[in-house]
Every structure is written in C-alpha cells, then in structure tokens.
C-alpha cells in the first residue's frame, strides 16, 4: 500500500513554528526545509518537516557546506525533542539501560571482547558467564562504570582535561592496575591501519595540544567531537583501551552539547576503521563526521517516535 505524503502551506508552517510567513517562505527558497515541493509560486511543506534551526543561535560557528543540511536536520530534531513533553522516569530509565548495555557490548566487541549482547547484559548484573574469560567480564563492568562517570561529568558540567581523560581510562582498564590512567612508555602500532601513532615521548605534548585546541574550536559541536575523536585515536596515548576511552570521550563531548550519546556498532567496524584511514591518509574528516551525525540522527528519531 502506497503511503501518501501530507503537506501544509507556508502559512500553516509559519503558525506551527512561531515564525513569520516571510521567514518560512525564505527557508523554502533557500532549500533549508527537507521535502519541500513547489508549484508555480507556492510551496508545499511536509507536515512532519522539522523547523530549521535559526543560524543566529550559532554565531561564530563555522559549518562547511557539505554538513549544513545534515546538521540543520539534527539540530531541528533536537530542538523539537526539547520542546515536547519529557518522558516518564520509567521510560527514560529503560532507554538508558538498553543503551548502556548495547554501547558496552559494541564498544568492547570492536576491541575483541567475546561476550555476546545477552552475556554482556548478564555480566553487568553480576552473573559469571561459563567458559568466558574473567577479562571480558571486567571489561564490561569497567566500561559501564566509565559511562556512568561520563554522565556524572556531563551533569556537573566538567570540562575535558588530561585528568578527566585519565580518569575515564582508569575505569575502562580496571583489570590492568599498572596501565590504567598512565600514558604509554613504548611505541605502538595499530594493526592494519595506515597511520602510525607518535613516539611515547611525544604523547604528553600532543595530548596537551589536542585538549588546548578545544577552547579555540569554532566548528559545529558534532564536527568538533568527531575530529577530536580522530585526533585522540591518532595519538593513541595509552598502551590499551584507547578505542573504548575514545568513544566514551566522543559521547562526553556530544552530551555536553545536548546531543544523545551514540553507539558505534560492531557491525559497522569496517566503516568506522576506514574513517581513520580517510583522515590520516586522505586528509578528510568527512566520513567520521557523517558516521557520527547519522548515529545522532538515528537516536533523535528514535526518541521522537517514542514520544509521539
């Protein structure tokens, strides 16, 4: 059965979004509203179209043309979600628990953890999975604790610092007391990757420079978080746990800017790894920015579908 798209007029859209008819028409003319059609001088706007974010609220932020429509869509959905009725405590708790289990499973699986999604859920409840290494259980618990710590940092509006990064890493690597929260002292190679991380004596200064760059960053928060992630993984500051720590930091930056945390899926790991080669080999961050943005879009649409 073919589902027909429903449309509204410029006037109806203006009333719904609390803007002038002229502003709504201008947004149509500029291609800022997804799915708009034009007949003669009249525009038809999909009834489920998202109000584009007023760029005046992003003064000083530099957004490349290739990301404009995508970021506008995401920020429009975020604004719509913030305006709607909040979820109940029960609904919110259920969604957060489901995300935490899936995020822990996927992030650990990317790094070689053998627990399945179901086994990860059980391990987080304190159940020991027969014939699975103790290390895998500790990695699940450590990742969960690290994410809960990230949520606390967001709640307390704590800025990213070397101390914070080392604190997150210490929870991730709870099974390695001598290595947790300590920058590596030996060279490392990322198997199969184009990029080779810097020598250990360069790690402290490069980490300091990476963090200092956040204060001068004029990019959109999504692009900024994605590129910081590339930089962190490129430095590979720790002997182990860099991937998990890096994805937690990525979510810390997104959540600090009001976006939902994302879950880079184990099934997407090849695309995820290719993003690093694109950056370090071809000098383009576009693939990782699009990957992160698509995951955010997916989560926002999920939340809105539940609320609606």
JORACOR-V104132 format. One record per pair of residues at least 6 apart in sequence whose ideal C-beta (glycine too) atoms are under 8 Angstrom apart, sorted by sequence separation. I is the first residue (numbers start at 1). GAP is how many residues later the second one is. D is the distance in whole Angstrom. If there is no record, write none. Layout:
((I	GAP	D) (I	GAP	D))
This chain:
((14	6	6) (27	6	5) (37	6	7) (38	6	8) (86	6	8) (109	6	8) (123	6	6) (158	6	6) (173	6	6) (174	6	7) (190	6	8) (236	6	5) (254	6	7) (255	6	6) (278	6	5) (279	6	5) (14	7	5) (17	7	7) (36	7	6) (37	7	5) (108	7	7) (122	7	6) (129	7	8) (173	7	4) (189	7	6) (190	7	7) (217	7	5) (238	7	7) (254	7	6) (278	7	8) (8	8	7) (28	8	5) (36	8	7) (63	8	6) (87	8	7) (115	8	6) (129	8	7) (172	8	8) (173	8	8) (189	8	8) (198	8	6) (219	8	7) (254	8	7) (264	8	6) (278	8	7) (279	8	8) (14	9	7) (36	9	5) (128	9	7) (171	9	8) (188	9	6) (233	9	6) (278	9	5) (279	9	7) (11	10	6) (14	10	4) (28	10	7) (35	10	7) (36	10	7) (105	10	7) (119	10	5) (170	10	4) (187	10	8) (214	10	7) (232	10	7) (233	10	7) (251	10	4) (278	10	8) (10	11	6) (13	11	5) (35	11	4) (105	11	7) (153	11	7) (169	11	6) (170	11	4) (251	11	6) (33	12	6) (34	12	7) (105	12	5) (108	12	7) (169	12	5) (187	12	6) (250	12	7) (275	12	4) (276	12	8) (11	13	8) (36	13	7) (119	13	7) (123	13	8) (187	13	6) (232	13	8) (233	13	5) (274	13	7) (275	13	4) (10	14	5) (35	14	6) (115	14	7) (123	14	5) (167	14	7) (186	14	6) (214	14	7) (232	14	5) (10	15	5) (28	15	4) (34	15	6) (102	15	7) (105	15	4) (166	15	4) (185	15	5) (33	16	5) (34	16	7) (101	16	7) (104	16	6) (105	16	8) (124	16	6) (166	16	8) (184	16	5) (271	16	8) (275	16	6) (28	17	7) (115	17	6) (123	17	4) (124	17	7) (183	17	7) (229	17	6) (232	17	6) (247	17	6) (10	18	7) (25	18	7) (114	18	6) (123	18	7) (149	18	7) (150	18	7) (210	18	7) (213	18	8) (229	18	7) (33	19	6) (53	19	6) (101	19	6) (114	19	7) (149	19	6) (184	19	7) (272	19	7) (13	20	8) (32	20	4) (52	20	5) (101	20	5) (104	20	7) (120	20	5) (124	20	6) (183	20	5) (229	20	7) (271	20	7) (24	21	8) (115	21	5) (183	21	6) (210	21	5) (228	21	7) (229	21	4) (53	22	4) (114	22	6) (115	22	8) (146	22	5) (149	22	6) (210	22	7) (228	22	7) (50	23	6) (53	23	6) (101	23	6) (113	23	5) (268	23	7) (52	24	6) (100	24	8) (183	24	7) (226	24	7) (27	25	6) (51	25	6) (115	25	6) (146	25	4) (210	25	7) (225	25	6) (228	25	6) (50	26	4) (53	26	6) (113	26	5) (145	26	5) (146	26	5) (50	27	6) (113	27	7) (264	27	8) (51	28	7) (108	28	8) (111	28	8) (143	28	8) (207	28	6) (225	28	4) (51	29	7) (142	29	5) (143	29	6) (145	29	7) (206	29	5) (224	29	7) (225	29	5) (5	30	7) (7	30	7) (50	30	6) (142	30	5) (207	30	6) (262	30	6) (108	31	5) (142	31	7) (206	31	8) (264	31	7) (10	32	8) (13	32	5) (19	32	8) (108	32	6) (142	32	4) (203	32	6) (221	32	7) (222	32	7) (225	32	8) (263	32	7) (9	33	8) (10	33	5) (12	33	8) (139	33	8) (141	33	7) (142	33	7) (221	33	7) (262	33	4) (9	34	8) (17	34	4) (203	34	5) (262	34	6) (9	35	7) (10	35	7) (16	35	8) (34	35	7) (105	35	8) (108	35	6) (222	35	8) (8	36	8) (9	36	7) (13	36	7) (104	36	6) (107	36	6) (138	36	6) (139	36	7) (221	36	4) (260	36	7) (7	37	4) (8	37	5) (32	37	8) (138	37	4) (197	37	7) (198	37	6) (222	37	7) (259	37	5) (262	37	6) (7	38	6) (8	38	8) (31	38	8) (197	38	6) (221	38	7) (254	38	8) (261	38	8) (7	39	6) (8	39	5) (34	39	6) (104	39	5) (195	39	6) (197	39	4) (260	39	4) (6	40	7) (7	40	6) (32	40	6) (103	40	8) (104	40	6) (135	40	6) (260	40	7) (5	41	6) (6	41	5) (134	41	8) (6	42	8) (165	42	8) (234	42	8) (250	42	7) (254	42	7) (104	43	7) (233	43	6) (260	43	7) (100	44	6) (103	44	7) (162	45	6) (230	45	7) (234	45	8) (162	46	7) (165	46	8) (190	46	7) (230	46	7) (234	46	6) (100	47	6) (188	48	6) (162	49	6) (230	49	5) (161	50	6) (230	50	8) (160	51	6) (188	51	7) (184	52	8) (184	53	7) (186	53	7) (160	54	6) (183	54	5) (184	54	6) (183	55	7) (184	55	4) (230	55	6) (182	56	7) (182	57	8) (227	58	5) (230	58	6) (179	59	7) (226	59	6) (229	59	7) (179	60	5) (179	61	6) (180	61	8) (227	61	8) (179	62	8) (223	62	7) (226	62	5) (227	62	7) (226	63	5) (229	63	8) (176	64	7) (173	65	7) (176	65	8) (226	65	8) (223	66	5) (226	66	4) (173	67	6) (222	67	7) (225	67	7) (226	67	8) (173	68	4) (169	69	6) (172	69	5) (222	70	6) (222	71	6) (165	72	8) (169	72	6) (172	72	5) (172	73	5) (222	74	7) (169	76	5) (172	76	7) (168	77	6) (165	80	7) (168	80	5) (193	80	7) (168	81	7) (192	81	8) (195	81	6) (194	82	8) (195	82	8) (193	83	6) (194	83	5) (165	84	7) (168	84	8) (193	84	7) (195	85	4) (194	86	6) (195	86	7) (193	87	8) (194	87	4) (160	89	7) (160	92	7) (160	93	7) (146	98	8) (150	98	5) (154	98	7) (146	99	8) (153	99	6) (157	99	8) (143	101	6) (147	101	6) (150	101	6) (154	101	5) (146	102	5) (150	102	5) (154	102	6) (147	104	8) (151	104	7) (139	105	8) (143	105	8) (150	105	7) (150	111	8) (147	114	8) (111	132	5) (110	133	6) (111	133	6) (107	136	7) (108	136	7) (107	137	5) (107	140	5) (107	141	8) (74	148	7) (103	148	8) (71	149	5) (71	151	6) (71	152	8) (67	153	7) (110	154	7) (67	155	8) (62	156	5) (63	156	8) (67	156	6) (107	156	8) (110	156	6) (61	157	6) (62	157	6) (63	157	5) (106	157	6) (107	157	7) (109	157	4) (60	158	6) (61	158	7) (62	158	8) (103	158	7) (106	158	6) (61	159	6) (64	159	8) (106	159	5) (110	159	5) (63	160	8) (103	160	5) (106	160	5) (102	161	5) (105	161	8) (58	162	7) (99	162	7) (110	162	7) (99	164	7) (82	176	8) (78	180	6) (78	181	7) (74	185	8) (95	208	8) (95	211	8) (91	215	7) (87	216	8) (74	219	6) (81	219	6) (87	219	7) (66	220	7) (70	220	7) (77	220	7) (84	220	7) (87	220	7) (67	222	6) (71	222	7) (74	222	6) (78	222	6) (81	222	6) (85	222	7) (70	223	5) (74	223	6) (77	223	4) (81	223	6) (84	223	5) (73	224	7) (77	224	7) (80	224	7) (67	226	7) (74	226	7) (81	226	7) (70	227	8) (77	227	6))
